[in-house]
Amino acid sequence: MRTLTATLALGAAALATSAVPARAQDMAHPPMPAMHAMQGTMLTVVAEGSTTRTPDLATISAGVVTQGATAAEAMQANSARMARVIAALKRAGIADRDIQTSNINLSPQYRREDNQPPVITGYQASNSVRVRFRDIENSGAILDLLVAQGANNINGPSLGLAEPQGAMDEARADAIRTARARAELYASAAGLSVDRILSISEGADRGGGPMPMGYMARAESADTQVLPGEQDVTVTVTVRFLLK
């Protein structure tokens, strides 16, 4: 009985020892999950969809640049003129949420001569605000008013949409229709048919419109016009189809 017991114990130990590497191997190389083979041909289509809108928002940078013999003089003159510009904007009905300071700068002005170190001759101060005009037709008249109040550095307009999501969704739907039609064309040419869509991804959207233009202030009054025209809202999608 003693010999039989020892033999059984050795056998059990051998089984346990042989099982350890097997478990370790299973952990190092876990079994791949069962996958159903996809039958058919995969097609990737990149398509663009677009829609057209009339811009209803103009963004313009309006600022004041002043000079002074000292930094304090330049900043004081700038602050006084900028206060008049901002007051004019508010009198014209521009809401506080549509006026945002975009840049304040103070820098020395130098006189440079050959073989001589630069000499500070004065200071230049600049202050500009980014203004959103929700009434594009009247924005030109407001720009002229700003110039009359001391603004001498104006850039813009950048035209866009206040609420672009509706136009974006139209462009997305157009992009999917275009991708589907193109997939049908490829499938028909290859003697196949479109079975289903496997994936959809959206690329960067682009809103085409006029580039911002510089507006140089003049001493005399001008009747400035800002024309909205039309703007394309564009979306690009990548769609993967299964053809059979």
KATAFEN-V485701 format. One record per pair of residues at least 4 apart in sequence whose ideal C-beta (glycine too) atoms are under 7 Angstrom apart, sorted by the first residue. I is the first residue (numbers start at 1). J is the second residue. D is the distance in whole Angstrom. If there is no record, write none. Layout:
# KATAFEN-V485701
[[I/J/D] [I/J/D]]
This chain:
# KATAFEN-V485701
[[1/5/6] [2/6/7] [3/7/6] [4/8/6] [5/9/6] [6/10/6] [7/11/6] [8/12/6] [9/13/6] [10/14/6] [11/15/7] [12/16/6] [13/17/6] [14/18/6] [15/19/6] [16/20/7] [18/22/7] [19/23/6] [20/24/6] [21/25/6] [22/26/6] [23/27/7] [24/28/6] [25/29/6] [26/30/7] [40/195/6] [40/242/5] [40/243/6] [40/244/4] [41/192/6] [41/243/4] [42/198/7] [42/240/6] [42/242/6] [43/183/6] [43/186/6] [43/241/5] [43/243/6] [44/238/7] [44/240/5] [45/179/5] [45/182/5] [45/183/5] [45/239/5] [45/241/7] [46/236/7] [46/238/5] [47/175/5] [47/178/4] [47/179/4] [47/182/6] [47/237/6] [47/239/7] [48/175/6] [48/178/7] [48/234/6] [48/236/5] [49/171/5] [49/172/6] [49/173/7] [49/174/3] [49/175/3] [49/178/6] [49/235/5] [50/171/5] [50/174/6] [50/232/5] [50/233/6] [50/234/4] [51/167/5] [51/170/4] [51/171/5] [51/174/6] [51/233/5] [52/230/5] [52/232/6] [53/161/6] [53/167/5] [53/231/5] [53/233/6] [54/228/5] [54/230/6] [55/136/7] [55/159/4] [55/160/6] [55/161/6] [55/209/6] [55/228/5] [55/231/5] [56/134/7] [56/136/7] [56/161/6] [56/162/5] [57/132/6] [57/134/6] [57/160/5] [57/161/6] [57/162/5] [58/133/4] [58/136/5] [58/139/5] [58/156/7] [58/157/4] [58/159/6] [58/226/6] [59/130/6] [59/132/5] [59/156/6] [59/157/6] [59/158/5] [60/131/5] [60/133/7] [60/139/7] [60/143/7] [60/154/7] [60/156/3] [60/157/5] [61/102/6] [61/128/5] [61/130/6] [61/154/7] [61/155/5] [61/156/6] [62/85/6] [62/128/6] [62/129/6] [62/131/6] [62/146/5] [62/151/5] [62/154/5] [63/126/6] [63/127/6] [63/128/3] [63/129/7] [63/151/7] [63/153/4] [64/78/6] [64/81/5] [64/82/5] [64/85/6] [64/126/7] [64/127/6] [64/150/6] [64/151/6] [64/152/6] [64/153/7] [65/124/7] [65/126/5] [65/152/6] [65/153/5] [66/74/6] [66/77/4] [66/78/4] [66/81/6] [66/125/5] [67/74/6] [67/122/6] [67/124/6] [68/73/3] [68/74/3] [68/77/6] [68/122/6] [68/123/5] [69/73/6] [69/122/5] [70/123/6] [71/75/6] [71/106/6] [71/123/5] [72/76/6] [73/77/6] [74/78/6] [74/106/7] [74/123/4] [74/124/6] [74/125/4] [75/79/6] [75/106/6] [75/125/5] [76/80/7] [77/81/7] [78/82/6] [78/125/4] [78/127/5] [79/83/6] [81/85/7] [81/150/4] [82/86/6] [82/127/5] [83/87/6] [84/88/6] [84/149/4] [84/150/5] [85/89/7] [85/146/5] [85/149/5] [85/150/6] [85/151/5] [86/90/7] [86/99/7] [86/129/7] [87/91/6] [88/92/6] [88/145/5] [88/146/6] [88/149/4] [89/94/4] [89/99/6] [89/131/6] [90/94/6] [92/142/5] [92/145/6] [94/98/5] [94/99/6] [94/131/6] [98/131/6] [98/132/4] [99/129/5] [99/131/6] [100/129/6] [100/130/5] [101/129/5] [102/128/5] [102/129/6] [102/130/4] [103/126/7] [103/128/5] [104/127/5] [105/126/5] [106/123/6] [106/125/5] [107/123/7] [107/124/6] [108/120/5] [108/123/6] [109/120/7] [109/121/5] [109/122/5] [109/123/6] [109/124/6] [110/118/4] [110/119/7] [110/120/6] [110/121/7] [111/118/7] [111/119/5] [111/121/5] [112/118/5] [126/153/7] [128/153/6] [133/139/4] [133/142/7] [134/162/7] [135/139/7] [136/226/6] [136/228/5] [138/142/6] [139/143/6] [139/157/7] [139/226/5] [140/144/7] [140/224/4] [140/225/5] [140/226/5] [141/145/7] [142/146/6] [143/147/7] [143/154/6] [143/215/7] [143/224/5] [144/148/7] [144/221/6] [144/222/6] [144/224/5] [145/149/6] [146/151/4] [146/154/7] [147/151/5] [147/217/5] [151/217/6] [152/217/4] [154/215/4] [154/217/6] [155/212/6] [155/214/5] [155/215/6] [156/212/5] [156/215/7] [157/212/7] [157/226/6] [158/212/5] [159/209/5] [159/210/6] [159/228/6] [159/231/6] [160/207/6] [160/209/6] [161/167/6] [164/168/6] [164/207/7] [164/233/7] [165/169/6] [166/170/7] [167/171/6] [167/233/4] [168/172/6] [168/205/6] [168/233/6] [168/235/6] [169/173/7] [170/174/6] [171/175/6] [171/233/5] [171/234/6] [171/235/4] [172/176/7] [172/235/5] [173/177/6] [174/178/6] [175/179/6] [175/235/5] [175/236/7] [175/237/4] [176/180/6] [176/237/6] [177/181/6] [178/182/6] [179/183/6] [179/237/6] [179/239/4] [180/184/6] [181/185/7] [182/186/7] [183/187/6] [183/194/5] [183/241/5] [184/188/6] [184/194/6] [185/189/6] [186/190/6] [187/192/4] [187/193/5] [187/194/5] [187/243/5] [190/243/7] [192/243/4] [192/244/6] [193/243/7] [193/244/6] [194/241/6] [194/243/6] [195/242/4] [195/243/6] [195/244/5] [196/242/5] [197/239/6] [197/241/6] [198/240/4] [198/241/7] [198/242/6] [199/240/5] [200/237/6] [200/239/5] [201/237/7] [201/238/5] [202/235/6] [202/237/5] [203/236/4] [203/237/7] [203/238/7] [205/234/7] [205/235/5] [206/234/5] [207/231/6] [207/233/5] [208/231/6] [208/232/4] [208/234/7] [209/231/4] [210/229/7] [218/222/6]]
